[in-house]
Amino acid sequence: MGCCGNGQKKYEFDGKVKTISNKDSHTLNKIGKSAAAKIKVKNRIVECAKNIADLPYQNDAKKTLMTEAEFAEFLKKADNDEYKWNNYYQDYKFGDQKVEYKGYWSKERESIIGLGEIKFKDGSVYQGMIGGKQFNGKGRMTRENGDIYQGEYTNGKAHGHGVFTDVEGSVYDGQWVDDKQHGKGTETWNDNGTMKYEGDFVEGAKTGVGKFEYQGSVYEGDFVDGKFHG
């Protein structure tokens, strides 16, 4: 809180600056230190974090960003390491970009860590785990054009299992390495009818053994750079 003259103080809550009398400020401070108030605040923080953890996958609404067990483990770590939660957006330097951030901070509030939400200048929004000043863990990136990636990240890149959905309805569900489709995966898209490929990917290309389906026709065999081979 800070003074604003005439026996009043100002404070910020939920992104808004409000003014109250010094007397009311003193009363609020006393109430805020009560056990019941602390429990209420903690429950509100958990609720806000859970909203991120419960983000559904675009191709499977029953599947969420984090499982109940993963979220419980995260809360345990957040308590042990004394993470701090800010429930309003704050300017922050993320890499070489100026962003707005809402979520958990380190104990000393020196860096963002844990679950949070980042708004980028171009309109993109990231929601999920952050560590080492990078996306690390599970998260969702919604691009300014509406494309969405939701899944695992390592050092700021899609790495592990993830689902990518573009604005035209195409979906890739599978493995990623360094921001590229790599490993086993399934891709569906539309071109005068639904097409589906299930099989191997190498650095973003359908390469290896796979199965392609289109309007009742099926090809199973080898692929190289997205084309039938053999």
C-alpha positions in Angstrom: 0.0 0.0 0.0 1.1 3.6 -0.5 -0.1 7.0 0.9 -2.3 9.2 -1.2 -3.0 12.1 1.2 -5.9 13.2 3.3 -5.8 10.2 5.6 -6.3 7.8 2.7 -4.3 4.9 1.2 -4.4 3.3 -2.2 -4.1 -0.4 -3.0 -4.2 -2.6 -6.1 -6.5 -5.6 -6.3 -7.3 -7.6 -9.4 -5.6 -5.1 -11.6 -7.5 -2.0 -10.3 -6.3 0.8 -8.0 -8.7 1.6 -5.2 -8.7 4.1 -2.3 -9.7 3.6 1.3 -9.3 5.5 4.6 -6.3 4.8 6.9 -8.8 3.5 9.5 -10.3 1.0 7.0 -6.8 0.1 5.8 -5.8 -0.8 9.4 -8.9 -2.9 9.8 -8.3 -4.7 6.6 -4.7 -5.5 7.6 -5.9 -7.0 10.9 -8.5 -9.1 9.1 -6.0 -10.1 6.4 -3.8 -11.6 9.1 -6.5 -13.9 10.5 -6.4 -17.7 9.8 -9.7 -17.6 8.1 -8.6 -14.9 5.7 -5.4 -16.7 4.9 -7.3 -19.8 4.0 -9.7 -17.9 1.8 -6.8 -16.2 -0.1 -5.0 -19.5 -0.5 -8.1 -21.2 -1.8 -8.6 -18.4 -4.3 -5.0 -18.8 -5.5 -5.5 -22.5 -6.0 -8.7 -21.8 -7.9 -6.9 -19.4 -10.3 -4.1 -21.9 -10.9 -6.6 -24.7 -11.4 -8.2 -22.8 -14.2 -4.9 -23.1 -16.1 -4.3 -26.7 -15.2 -7.9 -27.7 -16.3 -7.5 -26.2 -19.9 -9.1 -28.9 -22.2 -7.4 -30.3 -25.2 -9.0 -29.1 -28.5 -9.4 -32.7 -29.8 -10.4 -34.3 -26.5 -12.4 -32.1 -24.0 -12.1 -34.8 -21.4 -8.3 -34.5 -21.3 -6.9 -31.5 -19.4 -3.5 -29.8 -19.5 -2.5 -31.3 -16.1 -3.8 -34.4 -14.4 -5.1 -34.1 -10.8 -2.0 -35.9 -9.6 0.3 -33.5 -11.5 -1.6 -30.5 -10.2 -1.4 -31.7 -6.6 2.3 -32.3 -6.9 2.8 -28.8 -8.3 0.9 -27.2 -5.4 3.1 -29.1 -3.0 6.2 -27.7 -4.6 4.7 -24.2 -4.8 4.1 -24.3 -1.0 7.5 -25.8 -0.2 9.4 -23.2 -2.3 7.0 -20.4 -1.2 6.0 -19.3 -4.7 4.0 -16.0 -4.7 0.8 -15.4 -6.8 -0.1 -12.2 -8.5 -3.7 -12.1 -9.8 -3.3 -9.1 -12.0 -1.2 -8.6 -15.2 2.2 -7.1 -14.7 4.8 -5.9 -17.2 7.7 -8.3 -17.5 10.8 -8.9 -19.8 10.5 -12.4 -21.1 13.6 -13.2 -23.2 13.9 -10.2 -25.5 10.1 -9.5 -25.5 8.1 -7.2 -23.3 5.0 -9.1 -22.1 2.2 -9.0 -19.5 2.3 -11.8 -16.9 -0.2 -13.1 -14.3 0.6 -16.1 -12.1 3.3 -17.5 -9.8 6.6 -15.8 -9.0 9.6 -17.0 -7.1 9.8 -16.3 -3.4 11.8 -13.1 -3.9 9.7 -12.1 -6.9 12.8 -12.0 -9.0 11.5 -14.3 -11.7 8.3 -15.9 -12.9 8.0 -19.7 -12.2 5.3 -22.3 -12.1 1.9 -21.9 -13.5 1.0 -18.6 -15.2 -0.3 -16.7 -18.2 1.7 -14.6 -20.6 0.2 -12.1 -23.0 2.5 -11.2 -26.0 2.4 -7.9 -27.9 1.2 -9.7 -31.1 -1.9 -11.1 -29.3 -0.5 -14.6 -28.7 -1.2 -16.0 -25.2 0.7 -18.7 -23.3 -0.9 -20.5 -20.4 1.0 -23.2 -18.4 4.3 -24.1 -16.7 7.3 -21.8 -16.8 10.8 -22.4 -15.5 14.3 -21.1 -16.2 12.7 -18.1 -18.0 11.3 -20.5 -20.6 8.2 -22.6 -21.3 9.1 -25.8 -19.4 6.5 -28.4 -18.6 2.9 -28.5 -19.9 1.4 -25.5 -21.5 -0.9 -24.1 -24.2 0.1 -21.5 -26.8 -2.7 -19.7 -28.6 -1.3 -17.8 -31.6 -2.7 -14.5 -32.8 -4.2 -16.3 -35.8 -6.1 -18.8 -33.7 -3.7 -21.8 -34.1 -3.2 -23.7 -30.8 -0.5 -26.0 -29.5 -1.1 -27.7 -26.2 1.3 -30.2 -24.6 4.8 -30.6 -23.4 7.6 -28.0 -23.6 11.3 -28.1 -23.0 13.4 -24.9 -23.0 10.7 -23.0 -24.9 10.0 -25.5 -27.6 7.3 -28.1 -28.2 9.1 -31.3 -27.1 7.4 -34.6 -26.0 3.7 -35.2 -26.6 1.5 -32.4 -27.9 -1.6 -31.5 -30.0 -1.5 -28.8 -32.6 -4.8 -27.5 -34.1 -5.0 -24.8 -36.8 -7.9 -22.5 -37.5 -9.0 -24.6 -40.5 -9.5 -27.6 -38.3 -6.4 -29.7 -39.1 -5.1 -31.6 -36.1 -1.8 -33.2 -35.3 -1.6 -35.4 -32.2 1.7 -37.0 -31.4 5.4 -36.6 -30.6 7.5 -33.4 -31.0 11.2 -32.7 -30.9 12.5 -29.1 -31.0 9.2 -27.6 -32.2 8.9 -30.2 -35.0 6.6 -33.2 -35.5 9.0 -36.1 -34.9 8.2 -39.7 -33.9 4.8 -41.3 -33.9 1.7 -39.2 -34.6 -1.7 -38.8 -36.2 -2.7 -36.0 -38.5 -6.2 -35.3 -39.8 -7.1 -32.5 -42.3 -9.7 -31.6 -44.9 -9.4 -31.4 -48.7 -12.8 -32.1 -50.2 -13.2 -34.8 -47.6 -11.4 -35.9 -44.4 -7.9 -37.2 -44.8 -5.9 -39.0 -42.1 -2.3 -40.0 -41.7 -1.1 -42.2 -38.9 2.5 -43.2 -38.6 6.1 -41.9 -38.5 7.2 -38.3 -38.7 10.8 -37.0 -39.2 11.5 -33.3 -38.5 8.0 -32.3 -39.5 7.6 -34.5 -42.6 5.6 -37.8 -43.0 8.6 -40.1 -43.4 8.8 -43.8 -42.5 6.0 -46.3 -42.2 2.4 -45.0 -42.1 -1.2 -45.4 -43.0 -3.1 -42.9 -45.2 -6.9 -42.8 -45.5 -9.0 -40.7 -47.8 -12.7 -41.1 -48.8 -12.6 -44.8 -48.2 -9.3 -45.5 -49.8 -6.4 -46.7 -47.7 -2.6 -46.9 -48.4 -0.3 -48.6 -45.9 3.4 -48.6 -46.5 6.5 -46.3 -46.7 6.5 -42.5 -47.0 9.2 -40.0 -47.7 8.7 -36.3 -47.2 4.9 -36.8 -47.2 4.8 -38.9 -50.4 4.1 -42.6 -51.0 7.3 -44.4 -51.5 7.5 -48.0 -52.6 
